[in-house]
Amino acid sequence: MTDPISRLSRRSVLRLLAGAGSGAFARAGLATTDARPLAATGDDGYADSAPPLVPTATRGPSPAATPGVPSAGASRKLSGHTDRVLGVAFSPDGQLLASVSFDHTVRLWKVADGSPVNVLKGHTDRVDGIAFSPDGSMLATASTDRTVRLWNVGDGTPLRTLTGHTDAVMAVAFSPDGQIVASGGFDQIIRLWQVGDGAAIRTLEGHSARVSGVVFAPDGQTLCSGAFDTDVRIWQPADGTTLRTLAGHTDKVSSIAVSADSQIVVSGSFDNTARVWKATDGILVMTLRGHRDWVMGVAMTPDGKTVVSGSKDRTVRLWPVSDGGTPRTLTGHTDYVHGVAVAPDGTLVASASADKTVRLWPIA
């Protein structure tokens, strides 16, 4: 078992982050998976289906089953998309799950039983990004059709279409107050939009390749982005200035997450790692190694104790970075895992896969 690489000693990391609330992290262990060959893939992470993989047991003990959710070690599979599922997001109350796909649709599901709620149609190409508004009343979606769309969650009707990107849009996020939407994509630009009327506010320029992830810090003071130029950037959305650039990944950055206390940034990359950074000064705290192929999605539990990653190696990993415990590997998907999300109460992980399914995994 190999330990993650850190620019700080483990003892220093523990001293630095001990007692830091939801942003606290310490030493993390690693896990391995079988080494079956993978299919060739284009530089945006999409390819023909991977060779079949037989599901294996989930690491760790299984707690007692809870009504409405599968027991640990099992997952509930949500089927309905007709092509690769590229992203997932939980509603703020944890009652709904939204998923987006290569099939041009957005699907809404009940978390309690996995039943379908609605199918939102309107995009004319694959849908890559998905986000709920803070009050749960709206969805924002980002598509290769070069648009961002806002939807009414209650009845699935489209509210408005935001146009301005000159190429595919990959990522979208709401500000914590729900007043602004940020989007990023192939044109290397982050755009900020007014939710109320869809007006463009400003553009954030600095990345030199496709923007693959955007997320507002929960305190609303900063916006984080990741791009295929291998950098993570932290911006001041009020005026569009770059506060700091986090450099260290050796391949394209695919995804971004921020801790609930806004102190920690996590990034996933095609260099097969997830990296944990201090948001305040950009210090690299640790590198999580263990996936045997691209890390395509990252998320964090609300308490900041666990990093969740999804990979081209078809697995989801749970990294207990706050206490140095052994990571769990969740297996069952038969193709790449493109995205992951954590329920607001921290008890479930959702994963989106190129096998055309969404899975719900109990983690607490």
ABEGO torsion letter per residue (X at the ends): XBBBBBABBAAAAAAAABGAEAABBBBBBBBBBBABBBBBBBAAGBBBBBBBBBBBBBBEBBBBBBBGBBBBGBBBBBBGBABBBABBBBBAAGABBBBBBAAGBBBBBBAAAGBBABBBBGBABBBABBBBBAAGABBBBBBAAGBBBBBBAAAGBBABBBBGBABBBABBBBBAAGABBBBBBAAGBBBBBBAAAGBBABBBBGBABBBABBBBBAAGABBBBBBAAGBBBBBBAAAGBBABBBBGBABBBABBBBBAAGABBBBBBAAGBBBBBBAAAGBBABBBBGBABBBABBBBBAAGABBBBBBAAGBBBBBBAAAGBBBBBBBGBABBBABBBBBAAGABBBBBBAAGBBBBBBAX
